[in-house]
Amino acid sequence: MCRTARFTVHCSQRKDKLERRRFCVTARVNLHIIITGVHEVQKAHFVPAMANPLKSEVIRLYKNLLYLGRDYPQGSAYFRERLKSAFMKNRDVTDPEKIKKLVARGDFVIKELEALYFLRKYRAMKKRYYDPDK
């Protein structure tokens, strides 16, 4: 009798699991139909909201700026806070042309930061090796 009870519990758990799987697949198919307007069960998959080909460029830009911000004159915490607020301000932009313009602007900021750091190093070297009176 114990074996039968255990078997029925196991079967009910298994049935529950299958029903959950069916629900998940149905939800994916419905989402696919809503997004594409095509009902194809074999190609049903979840399409994330941020499926943008420029996403990798934006992430690369953020990481590069974060790396360059370590040496920022007002401190890395200040730079990180400003960087995050700038990216969060434009997080809802979905137009590819607008995203490309923003990435180009970020690349310009990278060049400016590199020039700032180079100038700072140049001034430090000049101060060490040249006479300030001349």
Secondary structure per residue as TSV (DSSP state, phi and psi in degrees):
chain	resnum	aa	ss	phi	psi
A	1	M	-	360.0	-36.0
A	2	C	H	-65.1	-38.5
A	3	R	H	-63.0	-40.2
A	4	T	H	-66.5	-43.6
A	5	A	H	-63.4	-43.2
A	6	R	H	-64.9	-40.4
A	7	F	H	-64.9	-41.8
A	8	T	H	-67.7	-36.8
A	9	V	H	-64.6	-44.4
A	10	H	H	-60.7	-43.7
A	11	C	H	-64.3	-39.6
A	12	S	H	-68.3	-37.4
A	13	Q	H	-64.5	-41.1
A	14	R	H	-65.1	-40.7
A	15	K	H	-64.0	-41.1
A	16	D	H	-60.9	-43.3
A	17	K	H	-63.2	-42.7
A	18	L	H	-64.0	-39.6
A	19	E	H	-64.3	-39.5
A	20	R	H	-63.4	-40.8
A	21	R	H	-62.5	-44.2
A	22	R	H	-60.4	-40.2
A	23	F	H	-63.4	-43.8
A	24	C	H	-62.8	-44.5
A	25	V	H	-64.1	-41.9
A	26	T	H	-62.5	-41.9
A	27	A	H	-63.1	-41.7
A	28	R	H	-64.1	-42.5
A	29	V	H	-63.2	-45.2
A	30	N	H	-62.4	-41.2
A	31	L	H	-64.0	-41.0
A	32	H	H	-63.7	-40.0
A	33	I	H	-65.1	-42.0
A	34	I	H	-63.8	-43.5
A	35	I	H	-72.4	-50.5
A	36	T	H	-96.3	-22.9
A	37	G	S	79.4	8.2
A	38	V	-	-116.2	137.6
A	39	H	-	-102.6	92.9
A	40	E	-	-127.5	109.6
A	41	V	S	-69.8	-36.4
A	42	Q	T	-68.8	-31.0
A	43	K	T	-98.1	12.3
A	44	A	-	-70.0	124.5
A	45	H	-	-153.6	162.2
A	46	F	-	-80.7	127.1
A	47	V	-	-105.9	113.7
A	48	P	-	-67.3	157.3
A	49	A	T	-66.9	-33.4
A	50	M	T	-100.6	52.7
A	51	A	-	-89.9	64.0
A	52	N	-	-106.5	132.3
A	53	P	T	-67.0	-18.0
A	54	L	T	-86.8	-0.8
A	55	K	H	-59.5	-41.1
A	56	S	H	-66.0	-35.7
A	57	E	H	-66.2	-40.0
A	58	V	H	-65.7	-42.1
A	59	I	H	-65.7	-41.2
A	60	R	H	-60.6	-44.5
A	61	L	H	-61.6	-45.1
A	62	Y	H	-61.2	-44.6
A	63	K	H	-65.6	-40.8
A	64	N	H	-64.2	-44.1
A	65	L	H	-65.2	-38.7
A	66	L	H	-63.2	-39.6
A	67	Y	H	-66.6	-43.7
A	68	L	H	-69.5	-25.1
A	69	G	G	-71.4	-10.3
A	70	R	G	-62.3	-31.6
A	71	D	G	-101.6	15.0
A	72	Y	-	-64.3	137.5
A	73	P	T	-57.7	-33.9
A	74	Q	T	-88.6	4.1
A	75	G	-	108.8	149.6
A	76	S	H	-71.9	-31.4
A	77	A	H	-65.8	-41.4
A	78	Y	H	-62.2	-45.4
A	79	F	H	-64.5	-43.9
A	80	R	H	-61.4	-41.1
A	81	E	H	-64.7	-43.8
A	82	R	H	-66.6	-39.4
A	83	L	H	-63.3	-46.1
A	84	K	H	-62.7	-42.8
A	85	S	H	-66.2	-35.2
A	86	A	H	-67.1	-41.4
A	87	F	H	-71.8	-37.1
A	88	M	H	-68.6	-30.7
A	89	K	H	-64.1	-33.1
A	90	N	T	-106.4	20.4
A	91	R	T	-71.2	-21.9
A	92	D	T	-90.7	2.7
A	93	V	-	-73.6	126.6
A	94	T	-	-119.9	-11.9
A	95	D	-	-72.0	121.7
A	96	P	H	-58.8	-36.5
A	97	E	H	-66.0	-42.0
A	98	K	H	-65.3	-39.6
A	99	I	H	-64.5	-40.8
A	100	K	H	-63.0	-39.4
A	101	K	H	-64.2	-41.6
A	102	L	H	-67.2	-37.8
A	103	V	H	-66.2	-40.2
A	104	A	H	-62.9	-39.2
A	105	R	H	-65.1	-39.0
A	106	G	H	-64.5	-38.4
A	107	D	H	-64.1	-37.2
A	108	F	H	-62.6	-41.1
A	109	V	H	-63.6	-37.5
A	110	I	H	-61.5	-45.1
A	111	K	H	-62.6	-40.2
A	112	E	H	-64.5	-41.6
A	113	L	H	-64.3	-41.5
A	114	E	H	-62.9	-39.9
A	115	A	H	-64.5	-40.8
A	116	L	H	-61.1	-45.6
A	117	Y	H	-68.2	-38.0
A	118	F	H	-64.6	-43.4
A	119	L	H	-63.3	-40.1
A	120	R	H	-63.2	-42.6
A	121	K	H	-66.5	-39.4
A	122	Y	H	-62.4	-44.2
A	123	R	H	-64.7	-38.4
A	124	A	H	-65.3	-42.3
A	125	M	H	-66.2	-40.6
A	126	K	H	-64.6	-40.0
A	127	K	H	-64.9	-35.4
A	128	R	H	-73.2	-39.1
A	129	Y	H	-108.4	-10.8
A	130	Y	S	-113.0	149.5
A	131	D	-	-74.3	123.9
A	132	P	T	-67.4	-18.0
A	133	D	T	-76.0	-25.0
A	134	K	-	-82.0	360.0
